[in-house]
Amino acid sequence: QVQLVESGGGLVQAGGSLTLSCRASGISFSLNTMYWYRQAPGNQRELVADITSGGLRNYADSTKGRFTISRDNAKNTVFLQMNSLEPEDTAVYYCRVRTTTGNIYWGQGIQVTVSS
């Protein structure tokens, strides 16, 4: 059974920082690209960042230079370090994986709220 469990969300003032974690189980974590998405009220879910099994990183334009994605394969965990947070970053953040067999799994989501 595949599970993705996010943690680390919460309320922060504009300009502050948060680090999200997503611990995976039931997959060969080190072989898979891991993704962070977010969805703000009234908006579509959008890609925030992803990291390949080899460590290559990709970011949405809106988060480049402020967010950093990383992974710890020994702990089956992917991280999203978020700095210089803005009210526009307020959203539910989701961890996602597309396995080598093509199956897609999502975490339950975690709220990040940035106050102005």
C-alpha atoms as a printed R data frame, in Angstrom:
    type eleno elety resid chain resno       x      y       z
1   ATOM     1    CA   GLN     A     1   0.000  0.000   0.000
2   ATOM     2    CA   VAL     A     2   1.448  3.322  -1.091
3   ATOM     3    CA   GLN     A     3   1.283  6.172   1.387
4   ATOM     4    CA   LEU     A     4   2.538  9.727   1.173
5   ATOM     5    CA   VAL     A     5   2.316 11.675   4.420
6   ATOM     6    CA   GLU     A     6   3.019 15.399   4.458
7   ATOM     7    CA   SER     A     7   4.002 17.397   7.513
8   ATOM     8    CA   GLY     A     8   5.405 20.799   8.433
9   ATOM     9    CA   GLY     A     9   2.672 23.132   7.268
10  ATOM    10    CA   GLY     A    10   1.124 25.931   9.271
11  ATOM    11    CA   LEU     A    11   0.734 29.672   9.602
12  ATOM    12    CA   VAL     A    12   3.636 32.014   8.952
13  ATOM    13    CA   GLN     A    13   4.046 35.736   8.388
14  ATOM    14    CA   ALA     A    14   5.062 37.096   5.009
15  ATOM    15    CA   GLY     A    15   8.814 36.889   4.608
16  ATOM    16    CA   GLY     A    16   9.036 33.850   6.836
17  ATOM    17    CA   SER     A    17  10.048 30.272   6.136
18  ATOM    18    CA   LEU     A    18   8.594 26.793   6.408
19  ATOM    19    CA   THR     A    19   9.877 23.359   5.513
20  ATOM    20    CA   LEU     A    20   7.458 20.696   4.335
21  ATOM    21    CA   SER     A    21   8.259 17.004   4.523
22  ATOM    22    CA   CYS     A    22   6.677 14.087   2.722
23  ATOM    23    CA   ARG     A    23   7.469 10.583   3.879
24  ATOM    24    CA   ALA     A    24   6.707  7.813   1.425
25  ATOM    25    CA   SER     A    25   6.064  4.129   2.015
26  ATOM    26    CA   GLY     A    26   5.142  1.251  -0.237
27  ATOM    27    CA   ILE     A    27   7.292  2.400  -3.142
28  ATOM    28    CA   SER     A    28  10.906  2.116  -4.240
29  ATOM    29    CA   PHE     A    29  11.438  5.713  -3.235
30  ATOM    30    CA   SER     A    30  14.941  6.176  -4.601
31  ATOM    31    CA   LEU     A    31  13.842  5.209  -8.126
32  ATOM    32    CA   ASN     A    32  11.059  7.768  -8.453
33  ATOM    33    CA   THR     A    33  10.719 11.427  -9.302
34  ATOM    34    CA   MET     A    34   8.962 13.209  -6.442
35  ATOM    35    CA   TYR     A    35   6.731 16.236  -6.858
36  ATOM    36    CA   TRP     A    36   5.262 19.040  -4.794
37  ATOM    37    CA   TYR     A    37   2.029 20.627  -5.993
38  ATOM    38    CA   ARG     A    38  -0.221 23.239  -4.445
39  ATOM    39    CA   GLN     A    39  -3.805 24.344  -4.787
40  ATOM    40    CA   ALA     A    40  -5.144 27.686  -3.637
41  ATOM    41    CA   PRO     A    41  -8.896 28.257  -3.211
42  ATOM    42    CA   GLY     A    42 -10.547 28.730  -6.579
43  ATOM    43    CA   ASN     A    43  -7.395 27.756  -8.467
44  ATOM    44    CA   GLN     A    44  -6.246 24.647 -10.246
45  ATOM    45    CA   ARG     A    45  -3.619 22.461  -8.671
46  ATOM    46    CA   GLU     A    46  -0.211 23.562  -9.911
47  ATOM    47    CA   LEU     A    47   3.289 22.125  -9.904
48  ATOM    48    CA   VAL     A    48   5.630 23.764  -7.409
49  ATOM    49    CA   ALA     A    49   8.786 21.694  -7.837
50  ATOM    50    CA   ASP     A    50  10.044 18.228  -8.635
51  ATOM    51    CA   ILE     A    51  13.212 16.241  -8.115
52  ATOM    52    CA   THR     A    52  14.315 13.216 -10.101
53  ATOM    53    CA   SER     A    53  15.871 10.064  -8.736
54  ATOM    54    CA   GLY     A    54  19.237 11.477  -9.793
55  ATOM    55    CA   GLY     A    55  18.664 14.755  -7.961
56  ATOM    56    CA   LEU     A    56  17.791 17.004 -10.892
57  ATOM    57    CA   ARG     A    57  15.455 19.777  -9.778
58  ATOM    58    CA   ASN     A    58  12.729 21.693 -11.553
59  ATOM    59    CA   TYR     A    59  10.792 24.685 -10.210
60  ATOM    60    CA   ALA     A    60   7.770 26.718 -11.146
61  ATOM    61    CA   ASP     A    61   8.717 30.253 -12.151
62  ATOM    62    CA   SER     A    62   6.830 31.638  -9.157
63  ATOM    63    CA   THR     A    63   9.002 29.704  -6.693
64  ATOM    64    CA   LYS     A    64  12.461 29.858  -8.267
65  ATOM    65    CA   GLY     A    65  15.003 31.349  -5.951
66  ATOM    66    CA   ARG     A    66  12.719 31.057  -2.919
67  ATOM    67    CA   PHE     A    67  11.894 27.339  -2.665
68  ATOM    68    CA   THR     A    68  14.293 24.396  -2.579
69  ATOM    69    CA   ILE     A    69  13.294 20.785  -3.099
70  ATOM    70    CA   SER     A    70  15.504 18.009  -1.771
71  ATOM    71    CA   ARG     A    71  15.304 14.331  -0.917
72  ATOM    72    CA   ASP     A    72  16.725 11.876   1.578
73  ATOM    73    CA   ASN     A    73  16.513  8.427   0.051
74  ATOM    74    CA   ALA     A    74  17.614  6.754   3.279
75  ATOM    75    CA   LYS     A    75  14.537  8.199   4.987
76  ATOM    76    CA   ASN     A    76  12.158  7.904   2.002
77  ATOM    77    CA   THR     A    77  11.450 11.584   2.416
78  ATOM    78    CA   VAL     A    78  11.221 14.580   0.124
79  ATOM    79    CA   PHE     A    79  11.441 18.121   1.482
80  ATOM    80    CA   LEU     A    80  10.330 21.551   0.342
81  ATOM    81    CA   GLN     A    81  12.189 24.415   1.974
82  ATOM    82    CA   MET     A    82  10.166 27.593   1.464
83  ATOM    83    CA   ASN     A    83  11.775 30.961   2.114
84  ATOM    84    CA   SER     A    84  10.581 34.539   1.613
85  ATOM    85    CA   LEU     A    85   7.000 33.353   1.740
86  ATOM    86    CA   GLU     A    86   4.312 35.581   0.277
87  ATOM    87    CA   PRO     A    87   0.546 35.641   0.869
88  ATOM    88    CA   GLU     A    88   0.212 34.299  -2.682
89  ATOM    89    CA   ASP     A    89   1.915 31.094  -1.504
90  ATOM    90    CA   THR     A    90  -1.098 30.296   0.673
91  ATOM    91    CA   ALA     A    91  -2.456 26.952  -0.480
92  ATOM    92    CA   VAL     A    92  -2.832 23.305   0.316
93  ATOM    93    CA   TYR     A    93   0.454 21.630  -0.609
94  ATOM    94    CA   TYR     A    94   0.485 18.073  -1.919
95  ATOM    95    CA   CYS     A    95   3.206 15.501  -2.355
96  ATOM    96    CA   ARG     A    96   2.946 13.332  -5.468
97  ATOM    97    CA   VAL     A    97   4.735 10.399  -7.007
98  ATOM    98    CA   ARG     A    98   4.467  8.717 -10.369
99  ATOM    99    CA   THR     A    99   5.932  5.264  -9.947
100 ATOM   100    CA   THR     A   100   8.046  3.423 -12.487
101 ATOM   101    CA   THR     A   101   4.929  1.373 -13.344
102 ATOM   102    CA   GLY     A   102   3.012  4.560 -14.200
103 ATOM   103    CA   ASN     A   103   0.769  4.749 -11.148
104 ATOM   104    CA   ILE     A   104   0.197  8.167  -9.579
105 ATOM   105    CA   TYR     A   105  -0.279  8.695  -5.873
106 ATOM   106    CA   TRP     A   106  -1.009 11.833  -3.864
107 ATOM   107    CA   GLY     A   107  -0.608 12.726  -0.238
108 ATOM   108    CA   GLN     A   108  -3.536 14.038   1.735
109 ATOM   109    CA   GLY     A   109  -2.325 17.620   1.507
110 ATOM   110    CA   ILE     A   110  -1.202 20.104   4.117
111 ATOM   111    CA   GLN     A   111  -2.240 23.700   4.622
112 ATOM   112    CA   VAL     A   112   0.247 26.544   4.347
113 ATOM   113    CA   THR     A   113  -1.077 29.983   5.228
114 ATOM   114    CA   VAL     A   114   1.005 33.126   4.810
115 ATOM   115    CA   SER     A   115  -0.324 36.236   6.517
116 ATOM   116    CA   SER     A   116   0.448 39.728   5.253
